[in-house]
């Protein structure tokens, strides 16, 4: 859906993010959460030898890596809410390595993507891995090339959490930028005021709401309604849902979309 678009031509919609100044906290999470995440990550490596070998190759190259995005978010929700969310998508952001070194560190053949990273499918997981400087918002908006900036680059606040596993660091650490507050409030809201691939982000918001049983903020609801200008817009979002949404949440996500556009 995005592979034939050049990076510099990625569509971005700007919104007036009234909540952008709320919860402006970038800090470390509790040691209990660090221990919980490290235990979960160790178990992933135990049952995914291809991922484990990639991690070993990266360590041998003296690079550093953090886990970012949905896998960390779902584990944080499990920790706070005592639920159980199945996650197969793991995002890894790497520093201190060049592009060739990164590709050579990957144990399995990888597919390059428009964001300058690689996608790998193992038996158990889908891995997206990229160098820190190729993070979309860091590259597009010339942000500091610092892993502590990562939580501020997410479209949705609920994804603004980063885990530093002990495999790469002296000790495990987790830091976030409003993710824990979003979990506590059961809310899907925007972190960023610049939204790349608007239709994809609309589908993601609907999937999150259906999967996590969280509420969409009024701002996100308005955003979805505003980009559904015609039937083709709605069809593209529905197609995105059918492509990306787990089957058991699909109808809830579609019904939520229709409830928004029919108001």
C-alpha positions in Angstrom: 0.0 0.0 0.0 3.0 2.3 0.6 5.9 0.7 -1.1 5.7 2.6 -4.3 5.8 6.1 -2.7 9.1 8.0 -2.3 9.9 9.0 1.3 9.8 12.7 0.5 6.3 12.3 -1.1 4.7 10.6 1.9 1.4 12.4 2.4 1.2 14.3 5.8 -1.9 16.0 7.2 -1.5 18.7 9.8 -4.0 19.0 12.6 -4.7 21.5 15.3 -3.7 19.3 18.2 -5.3 21.0 21.2 -4.1 18.2 23.5 -0.5 18.5 22.3 0.7 20.3 25.4 -1.0 17.9 27.9 1.0 15.2 29.6 4.2 16.6 28.4 6.3 14.3 30.5 9.3 12.3 29.3 10.5 10.1 32.1 11.5 6.7 33.2 8.9 4.1 34.1 8.9 2.0 37.2 11.5 -0.7 37.9 8.7 -3.3 38.1 7.7 -2.5 34.6 11.3 -2.9 33.4 11.5 -6.3 35.0 8.2 -7.3 33.5 9.2 -6.2 30.0 12.6 -7.8 30.2 11.0 -11.1 31.2 8.6 -10.9 28.3 11.3 -10.0 25.8 13.5 -12.9 27.0 10.6 -15.3 26.4 10.1 -13.9 22.9 13.8 -14.6 22.1 13.5 -18.1 23.6 10.8 -19.1 21.1 12.0 -17.1 18.1 15.5 -18.3 17.1 15.7 -16.1 14.0 15.0 -13.0 16.1 17.5 -14.2 18.7 20.2 -14.6 16.1 19.6 -11.1 14.7 19.9 -9.7 18.2 23.2 -11.6 18.7 24.5 -10.3 15.3 23.6 -6.7 16.3 25.4 -7.1 19.7 28.5 -8.4 17.9 28.5 -5.3 15.7 28.6 -3.1 18.9 25.4 -1.4 18.0 22.7 -0.5 20.5 19.0 -1.1 20.0 15.6 -0.4 21.6 12.2 -1.9 21.3 9.6 0.6 20.2 5.9 0.7 19.3 3.1 -1.8 19.6 4.9 -4.7 21.3 6.0 -2.4 24.2 2.6 -0.8 24.4 0.7 -4.1 24.6 3.1 -5.3 27.3 2.6 -2.1 29.3 -1.2 -2.5 29.0 -0.8 -6.1 30.3 1.3 -4.8 33.2 -1.2 -2.0 34.1 -4.5 -3.7 33.3 -3.5 -7.3 34.0 -4.8 -8.3 30.6 -3.4 -10.5 27.8 -2.7 -9.1 24.3 -1.2 -11.2 21.6 1.5 -9.2 19.7 3.5 -10.4 16.7 4.8 -7.0 15.4 8.1 -6.0 17.0 9.7 -2.7 16.1 13.5 -2.4 16.7 15.4 0.9 16.4 19.2 0.6 16.1 22.0 3.1 16.7 25.8 3.0 16.0 25.5 1.1 12.8 25.5 2.0 9.1 22.9 0.8 6.6 25.1 -2.0 5.2 26.0 -3.2 8.7 22.4 -3.3 9.7 21.4 -5.4 6.6 24.3 -7.8 7.2 23.2 -8.2 10.8 19.8 -9.6 9.8 19.6 -13.3 10.1 16.9 -13.8 7.5 16.4 -12.2 4.1 14.8 -8.8 4.7 12.5 -6.6 2.6 13.6 -2.9 2.4 10.8 -0.3 3.0 10.4 3.3 2.1 11.3 4.4 5.6 14.9 3.2 5.1 14.4 0.1 7.3 13.8 -3.6 6.7 10.9 -6.0 7.4 11.5 -9.6 8.4 9.0 -12.4 8.9 10.0 -15.1 11.3 8.0 -18.1 12.3 6.5 -16.3 15.3 6.9 -12.5 14.6 7.0 -9.7 12.0 10.0 -7.6 12.7 10.5 -4.0 11.5 14.0 -2.7 12.1 15.6 0.6 11.2 18.3 3.0 12.1 17.4 5.8 14.5 18.2 8.5 12.0 15.7 7.0 9.6 12.8 7.3 12.0 10.1 9.1 10.0 9.6 12.2 12.2 13.4 12.5 13.0 14.2 12.5 9.3 11.3 14.5 8.0 11.4 17.2 10.6 15.1 17.2 11.4 14.7 16.2 15.1 17.6 15.3 17.3 19.1 11.8 16.6 18.6 10.7 20.2 16.7 7.6 21.3 15.0 9.6 24.1 13.3 11.6 21.3 11.5 8.5 20.0 8.5 8.6 22.3 7.8 12.1 21.0 7.7 11.0 17.4 4.6 8.7 17.6 1.4 9.7 15.9 -0.7 8.3 18.9 0.2 9.0 22.5 -0.5 5.3 23.5 2.5 4.3 21.4 4.9 6.7 23.1 6.9 4.2 25.0 10.4 2.8 24.5 12.1 -0.2 26.1 15.9 -0.6 26.4 16.5 -4.4 26.8 19.5 -5.5 28.9 20.8 -7.4 25.9 22.1 -4.0 24.6 22.3 -1.9 27.7 23.9 -2.1 31.1 20.5 -2.6 32.6 16.9 -2.5 31.2 15.1 0.8 31.2 11.7 2.1 29.9 10.8 5.7 29.2 7.6 7.2 27.8 5.8 10.3 26.8 2.2 10.0 27.9 1.6 6.3 27.1 0.9 5.3 30.7 -1.6 8.2 31.1 -3.3 7.1 27.9 -3.6 3.6 29.2 -4.9 4.8 32.6 -7.6 6.9 30.8 -8.4 4.2 28.2 -8.0 6.8 25.4 -6.6 6.8 21.9 -5.5 10.4 21.2 -2.9 12.1 19.1 0.6 12.8 20.2 1.7 14.5 17.0 0.1 17.3 15.0 1.6 16.0 11.8 -0.1 12.8 10.6 1.6 10.8 7.8 -0.6 8.6 5.6 -3.9 9.9 7.1 -6.1 7.0 5.9 -3.6 4.4 7.4 -3.6 6.3 10.7 -7.4 6.4 10.8 -7.5 2.6 10.3 -4.9 2.2 13.1 -6.9 4.3 15.5 -10.0 2.2 14.8 -8.0 -1.0 15.3 -6.6 0.2 18.6 -10.0 1.1 19.9 -11.5 -2.2 18.9 -8.6 -4.3 20.1 -8.0 -2.5 23.4 -11.6 -1.5 24.1 -10.3 2.1 24.5 -12.2 5.3 23.5 -11.3 7.6 20.6 -10.7 11.2 21.6 -12.9 13.8 20.1 -10.0 15.0 18.1 -9.4 11.6 16.6 -13.1 11.1 15.8 -13.1 14.5 14.1 -10.0 13.6 12.1 -11.5 10.4 10.8 -14.7 12.1 9.9 -12.9 14.9 8.1 -10.8 12.6 5.9 -13.9 10.6 4.9 -15.0 13.1 2.3 -16.5 10.5 -0.2 -17.3 6.9 -0.4 -13.9 6.0 -1.9 -12.2 7.4 1.2 -14.3 5.2 3.4 -13.7 2.2 1.2 -9.9 2.7 1.4 -10.1 2.9 5.2 -12.3 -0.2 5.3 -9.8 -2.0 3.0 -7.0 -1.0 5.4 -9.0 -2.5 8.3 -9.6 -5.8 6.4 -5.9 -6.0 5.6 -4.5 -5.1 9.0 -7.1 -5.8 11.7 -7.2 -9.1 13.5 -10.3 -10.9 12.3 -11.9 -11.1 15.8 -11.8 -7.3 16.1 -12.7 -6.4 12.4 -16.4 -6.0 12.7 -16.1 -3.8 15.8 -13.6 -1.6 14.0 -15.9 -1.3 10.9 -18.9 -0.6 13.0 -17.0 2.1 14.9 -16.0 3.7 11.5 -19.6 3.7 10.3 -20.8 5.2 13.6 -18.4 8.1 13.1 -19.2 8.9 9.5 -23.0 8.4 9.9 -23.4 11.0 12.7 
